[in-house]
Amino acid sequence: MARLTKSNNQNQGNMKKLIFTLAFIAGFSALSFSQEVHTAGDGHNHEQTPASSAPTSLADIKMDKLTHDYGTIKQGDNGECEFKFTNNGKEPLVITNCQGSCGCTVPECPKNPILPGKTGIIKVKYDTQRVGGIYKTVTVNSNAKSGNVVLTIKGTVEAKPVEEAFPANPTPAGAPVEKKG
């Protein structure tokens, strides 16, 4: 039994030495590879490559406004508004997607490219059947060099006054008046 324990201790010692040696070799290799020196004329490409190889667009979008404030409107009122924009770039502006932040905000964007110097309109319709505060966004994706545009609509929708089922009518003219005795 004592012999088995001694053999196990030797195996554990050899295993520890092997692990230490392998770790040392791996660490030394990583250190030597990371310190490889490059110079401008060594034949390697040292230029920074852009994150995206897609060419930069020359189209650009300039919005007349980024926010439309409805103020206070009544339930069921017209919830439409417009955002006018201009292509300030040097090539056609293509709007690829318009997305409302929820189903109650529905944008309508131009389908055709907007030529340089020309204007376009993004229409937004809000469902005014929903009572309460409005704070919604529309994200406009395009090929504009300035990137995506986020439009905001805000305001408050007040509930319609409740109509009485049977309105109280004053006593009609010519009807007999009750005499008090």
C-alpha positions as CSV (number, residue, x, y, z in Angstrom):
1,M,0.0,0.0,0.0
2,A,2.8,2.4,0.8
3,R,4.3,1.7,-2.6
4,L,1.1,2.7,-4.4
5,T,1.0,6.0,-2.5
6,K,4.6,6.8,-3.4
7,S,3.9,6.0,-7.1
8,N,0.8,8.3,-7.0
9,N,2.9,11.1,-5.5
10,Q,5.5,10.7,-8.2
11,N,2.9,10.7,-11.0
12,Q,1.4,13.9,-9.5
13,G,4.8,15.5,-9.3
14,N,5.6,14.6,-12.9
15,M,2.2,15.9,-14.1
16,K,2.7,19.2,-12.3
17,K,6.2,19.6,-13.9
18,L,4.6,18.8,-17.4
19,I,1.8,21.4,-16.9
20,F,4.3,24.0,-15.7
21,T,6.6,23.4,-18.6
22,L,3.8,23.6,-21.2
23,A,2.5,26.8,-19.6
24,F,5.9,28.3,-19.6
25,I,6.4,27.4,-23.3
26,A,3.0,28.8,-24.3
27,G,3.6,32.1,-22.3
28,F,7.0,32.5,-23.8
29,S,5.7,31.9,-27.4
30,A,2.9,34.4,-26.9
31,L,5.3,37.0,-25.6
32,S,7.8,36.6,-28.5
33,F,5.1,36.7,-31.2
34,S,3.4,39.8,-29.7
35,Q,6.7,41.7,-29.9
36,E,7.4,41.2,-33.6
37,V,8.5,44.6,-34.9
38,H,7.2,45.9,-38.2
39,T,8.3,49.0,-40.0
40,A,6.7,50.9,-42.9
41,G,9.0,49.4,-45.5
42,D,8.8,45.7,-44.4
43,G,6.3,44.6,-47.0
44,H,3.4,44.4,-44.6
45,N,0.3,46.5,-45.1
46,H,0.2,48.8,-42.1
47,E,-2.6,51.1,-43.3
48,Q,-5.8,51.2,-41.2
49,T,-8.6,49.5,-43.1
50,P,-12.1,51.0,-42.6
51,A,-14.7,49.0,-40.7
52,S,-16.9,48.9,-43.7
53,S,-15.6,48.6,-47.2
54,A,-18.8,50.1,-48.7
55,P,-18.2,53.5,-50.3
56,T,-19.4,56.6,-48.5
57,S,-22.5,58.0,-49.9
58,L,-22.6,61.6,-51.2
59,A,-26.3,61.9,-50.5
60,D,-27.4,63.7,-47.4
61,I,-30.7,64.5,-45.7
62,K,-31.6,67.8,-44.0
63,M,-34.9,67.9,-42.1
64,D,-36.9,71.1,-41.7
65,K,-37.9,69.9,-38.2
66,L,-37.2,66.8,-36.1
67,T,-40.3,67.1,-33.8
68,H,-44.0,67.7,-34.4
69,D,-46.0,68.8,-31.4
70,Y,-49.7,68.2,-31.8
71,G,-50.4,70.1,-28.6
72,T,-53.7,69.0,-27.1
73,I,-56.1,67.4,-29.6
74,K,-59.4,65.6,-29.1
75,Q,-59.9,61.9,-29.4
76,G,-60.6,61.0,-33.1
77,D,-59.1,64.2,-34.5
78,N,-56.8,64.1,-37.5
79,G,-53.5,62.7,-36.3
80,E,-51.6,63.4,-39.6
81,C,-48.5,65.5,-39.8
82,E,-45.6,66.0,-42.3
83,F,-41.9,66.3,-42.1
84,K,-40.3,68.1,-45.0
85,F,-36.6,67.3,-46.0
86,T,-34.1,68.3,-48.6
87,N,-31.3,66.2,-50.2
88,N,-28.3,68.4,-49.5
89,G,-25.9,65.8,-51.0
90,K,-24.4,65.3,-54.5
91,E,-26.2,62.1,-55.4
92,P,-29.7,60.8,-55.1
93,L,-31.1,60.2,-51.6
94,V,-32.7,56.8,-51.2
95,I,-34.9,56.2,-48.2
96,T,-34.8,52.4,-47.6
97,N,-37.1,52.2,-44.5
98,C,-39.3,54.2,-42.3
99,Q,-40.4,52.6,-39.0
100,G,-42.7,53.9,-36.3
101,S,-41.9,53.0,-32.7
102,C,-45.3,51.3,-32.4
103,G,-48.4,50.3,-34.4
104,C,-50.2,53.5,-33.5
105,T,-47.6,55.6,-35.5
106,V,-47.6,54.9,-39.2
107,P,-45.0,56.7,-41.4
108,E,-45.2,57.0,-45.2
109,C,-41.9,57.7,-46.9
110,P,-41.1,58.5,-50.6
111,K,-40.4,55.4,-52.7
112,N,-38.4,57.1,-55.4
113,P,-34.9,58.6,-55.0
114,I,-34.8,62.3,-54.1
115,L,-32.4,64.1,-56.5
116,P,-29.7,66.5,-55.1
117,G,-31.2,69.8,-54.1
118,K,-34.8,68.5,-54.3
119,T,-37.2,68.1,-51.4
120,G,-39.5,65.3,-50.2
121,I,-42.1,64.7,-47.5
122,I,-42.4,62.0,-44.8
123,K,-46.0,61.7,-43.7
124,V,-46.8,60.4,-40.3
125,K,-50.3,59.3,-39.0
126,Y,-50.9,58.8,-35.3
127,D,-54.0,56.9,-34.1
128,T,-55.8,59.5,-32.1
129,Q,-58.3,57.0,-30.7
130,R,-55.7,56.4,-28.0
131,V,-56.3,58.8,-25.1
132,G,-53.3,60.2,-23.2
133,G,-49.8,61.5,-23.8
134,I,-48.1,61.1,-27.2
135,Y,-44.4,60.6,-27.4
136,K,-43.5,58.4,-30.4
137,T,-40.6,58.2,-32.8
138,V,-40.1,57.3,-36.5
139,T,-36.7,56.1,-37.6
140,V,-35.8,56.9,-41.2
141,N,-33.1,54.8,-42.8
142,S,-31.4,56.0,-46.0
143,N,-28.2,56.2,-47.8
144,A,-27.5,59.7,-46.3
145,K,-23.9,60.2,-45.2
146,S,-25.2,61.7,-42.0
147,G,-26.9,58.4,-41.1
148,N,-30.3,57.5,-39.7
149,V,-32.8,60.2,-38.7
150,V,-35.1,59.9,-35.7
151,L,-38.3,62.0,-35.9
152,T,-40.5,62.6,-32.9
153,I,-44.2,63.3,-32.5
154,K,-45.6,64.5,-29.2
155,G,-48.7,65.9,-27.6
156,T,-51.8,64.9,-25.7
157,V,-55.1,63.3,-26.8
158,E,-58.1,64.3,-24.7
159,A,-61.1,62.0,-24.4
160,K,-64.2,63.0,-26.3
161,P,-66.9,64.3,-24.1
162,V,-69.5,61.6,-23.3
163,E,-72.8,62.3,-25.0
164,E,-75.9,61.7,-23.1
165,A,-78.1,58.9,-24.4
166,F,-81.3,61.0,-23.9
167,P,-80.4,64.7,-23.7
168,A,-82.5,66.7,-21.2
169,N,-84.9,68.8,-23.2
170,P,-86.4,72.0,-21.8
171,T,-90.2,72.1,-21.7
172,P,-91.2,72.6,-25.3
173,A,-92.9,75.9,-26.2
174,G,-96.7,75.7,-26.2
175,A,-96.9,72.8,-23.8
176,P,-99.2,73.1,-20.8
177,V,-97.4,74.2,-17.7
178,E,-98.3,72.6,-14.4
179,K,-100.0,75.0,-12.0
180,K,-99.1,75.0,-8.4
181,G,-102.0,75.5,-6.1
